Amino acid sequence: MLSNFNNSLELLETVQKEQLYQKLLQQLQKDFELANVSVEIPSDISPTELKSLLHEKIYLLIVEKFPEYLNLLYVVDISEQAVKNIPPSDVVDISAEVCFLLLKREWQKVWYKAKYSS
């Protein structure tokens, strides 16, 4: 079920309880490929490792490949307003917040597909 989460790990724990973790990994891989951003997400990755991998990838995109970062936000469909609402701080904190937004949006996609597909 979709609900309010406080952080990425809490969200990922819920995804595992709903038994949709593999679907989330597939959706992440698909959207990263659509955005032309290379990332290898092993199918046996733990939630903690996934969070770290995504956080690091987003950080590198912000710092080194900003156009690709913007394209990823567009492909995943993260609203510009949500990104603007992130409190100004250092890039590490901002990338952690963007990682959380990305996971929430991907979880929405997976949840709706699982709930409403026949």
C-alpha positions in Angstrom: 0.0 0.0 0.0 1.1 3.5 -0.6 1.7 5.5 2.5 3.9 8.2 3.9 7.5 7.2 4.5 10.1 8.9 6.6 13.2 7.6 4.7 14.4 5.3 1.9 15.0 2.3 4.1 11.5 2.4 5.6 10.1 2.5 2.1 12.2 -0.4 1.0 11.2 -2.5 4.0 7.5 -1.9 3.0 8.3 -2.9 -0.6 9.8 -6.2 0.7 6.8 -6.8 2.9 4.5 -6.3 -0.2 6.8 -8.8 -2.0 7.4 -6.3 -4.8 11.1 -5.8 -4.3 12.2 -7.5 -7.5 9.6 -5.5 -9.5 11.0 -2.3 -8.0 14.5 -3.4 -9.0 13.3 -4.1 -12.6 11.5 -0.7 -12.7 14.6 1.1 -11.5 16.8 -0.7 -14.1 14.3 0.1 -16.8 14.0 3.8 -16.0 17.8 4.3 -15.7 18.2 2.6 -19.1 15.5 4.9 -20.6 17.3 7.9 -19.2 20.6 6.5 -20.7 22.3 6.4 -17.3 24.3 3.2 -16.8 23.8 1.5 -13.5 24.1 -2.2 -12.6 21.5 -3.3 -10.0 22.1 -6.9 -9.0 18.9 -8.9 -8.4 20.2 -10.0 -5.0 21.1 -6.5 -3.7 19.9 -5.7 -0.2 17.8 -2.6 0.5 20.7 -0.9 2.3 23.0 -1.6 -0.6 20.4 -0.4 -3.1 19.9 2.8 -1.2 23.7 3.4 -1.1 24.1 2.6 -4.8 21.3 4.9 -5.9 22.5 7.7 -3.5 26.1 7.4 -4.9 24.9 7.4 -8.5 22.6 10.4 -8.0 25.5 12.3 -6.3 27.8 11.6 -9.2 25.2 12.6 -11.7 24.6 16.0 -9.9 28.3 16.7 -9.6 29.7 15.4 -12.9 26.8 14.9 -15.4 24.0 17.3 -14.6 22.1 17.0 -17.9 21.9 13.2 -17.4 20.7 13.9 -13.9 17.9 16.1 -15.2 17.0 13.5 -17.8 16.7 10.9 -15.1 14.4 13.1 -13.1 12.3 13.6 -16.2 12.1 9.8 -17.1 11.3 8.8 -13.6 8.7 11.6 -13.4 9.9 13.4 -10.3 8.2 16.8 -10.1 10.3 19.9 -10.4 8.4 21.3 -7.4 9.4 18.3 -5.2 13.1 18.9 -6.1 12.7 22.6 -5.4 11.3 21.8 -2.0 14.5 20.1 -0.9 16.1 22.4 1.7 19.4 23.9 0.4 22.4 22.1 1.9 25.4 20.2 0.6 25.2 17.9 -2.5 25.4 14.8 -0.3 22.2 15.7 1.5 20.5 16.8 -1.6 21.4 13.6 -3.4 20.0 11.6 -0.5 16.7 13.5 -0.7 16.5 13.0 -4.5 17.2 9.3 -4.0 14.3 9.1 -1.6 12.0 11.0 -4.1 13.2 8.6 -6.9 12.4 5.5 -4.8 9.0 6.9 -3.8 8.1 7.5 -7.4 9.3 4.1 -8.6 7.4 2.5 -5.7 4.3 4.3 -6.9 4.7 2.9 -10.4 5.3 -0.7 -9.2 2.5 -0.6 -6.7 -0.1 0.7 -9.1 0.9 -1.9 -11.8 0.7 -4.7 -9.2 -2.7 -3.5 -7.9 -4.5 -2.6 -11.1 -3.0 -4.9 -13.8 -5.0 -8.1 -14.6 
